[in-house]
């Protein structure tokens, strides 16, 4: 008899970006204008969203998108506990 699959732990990730004051930095030109792409239940889905936005703005050197590991902020032990979220 098969055991039911244990649901994966939710590891929330935020994807956002915007225009930087300098292409070499990470300071945003106008914080109220940030593009909040969304919150995703795992890194794989966040990476797909991030990649789409990054590719759409590739010709704009001063626009950058980021993935934030929200689960690490909410529960700092989650990344190490599972050992599968090295990004």
C-alpha positions in Angstrom: 0.0 0.0 0.0 1.4 3.4 -1.0 1.7 6.2 1.5 0.0 9.4 0.5 2.5 12.1 -0.6 3.3 14.6 2.1 2.6 18.1 0.7 5.7 20.2 0.1 6.4 23.0 2.5 5.4 26.3 1.1 8.5 28.4 0.4 7.3 31.9 -0.6 9.3 34.0 -3.1 8.7 37.6 -4.1 9.7 38.8 -7.6 10.0 42.6 -8.1 12.1 45.1 -10.0 12.5 48.5 -11.4 14.8 51.3 -12.6 18.1 51.6 -10.7 20.0 54.8 -10.0 23.0 53.1 -11.5 23.4 49.9 -13.5 26.1 48.8 -11.1 24.1 49.3 -7.9 21.0 48.0 -6.2 19.4 51.3 -5.2 16.1 52.0 -7.0 15.4 55.4 -8.6 11.8 55.6 -7.5 10.5 53.1 -4.9 6.8 53.8 -5.4 7.2 52.8 -9.1 8.6 49.4 -8.3 7.1 46.6 -10.4 5.8 44.0 -8.0 5.5 40.9 -10.2 4.1 38.7 -7.5 4.6 36.2 -4.7 5.2 32.6 -5.7 4.9 29.3 -3.7 8.3 28.0 -4.7 11.6 29.1 -6.3 10.9 27.4 -9.7 7.8 29.5 -10.3 9.4 32.6 -9.1 12.4 32.0 -11.5 10.0 31.7 -14.5 8.4 35.0 -13.6 11.8 36.7 -13.0 13.3 35.3 -16.2 10.3 36.7 -18.2 10.7 40.2 -16.8 14.5 40.1 -17.0 14.4 39.1 -20.7 11.7 41.7 -21.5 13.9 44.5 -20.1 17.3 43.2 -21.3 17.9 46.3 -23.4 17.4 48.6 -20.4 20.7 48.3 -18.5 19.3 50.3 -15.6 16.3 48.0 -15.0 16.8 45.0 -12.8 14.5 42.3 -11.3 15.1 40.3 -8.1 13.9 37.2 -6.3 13.5 37.6 -2.6 13.3 34.4 -0.5 10.4 35.5 1.7 10.3 32.2 3.6 13.8 32.9 4.9 12.7 36.2 6.3 9.7 34.7 7.9 11.4 31.6 9.2 15.2 31.7 8.8 15.6 28.0 9.3 13.5 26.9 6.3 16.3 27.1 3.7 18.8 25.1 5.7 16.1 22.7 7.1 15.1 21.4 3.7 18.5 21.8 2.1 17.1 22.2 -1.4 16.7 26.0 -1.7 20.3 27.2 -2.4 19.3 30.0 -4.7 
